[in-house]
Amino acid sequence: MQNNRLQKQLQFILEIDKLKKIVRQSPLTDQSRKENDAEHSWHLAVMAILLSEYAKEHHMDIFHVVKMALIHDLVEIDAGDPAKQSHARRRTRTLGICPKAHRRSR
């Protein structure tokens, strides 16, 4: 069973690497090129950590915020940048690869 879990985790790691290939419509702050989804997600996660001191008074779970920042664009692996097309119907496939223990229960 543990081997199966590891295989799924490795499959997920390989899948999310595809975020590097999704080019967004927004340029970098220096305007030199457009950023990719991996850069966008990383930057958002770092901002959440950096600005977390302002969230304490609102009792926000910063670890949850960082996790959401890192996964919020995973659907774009299948759908591409939403500025180009709608992706709501494709969100299940990519997140379905993620091992269940890492998913948030509803």
Secondary structure, DSSP 8 states (H G I E B T S, - for coil): -HHHHHHHHHHHHHHHGGGGG-EEEEE-TTSSSEEEHHHHHHHHHHHHHHTGGGTGGGT--HHHHHHHHHHTTTTHHHH--TTTS--GGGHHHHHHHS-GGGS---
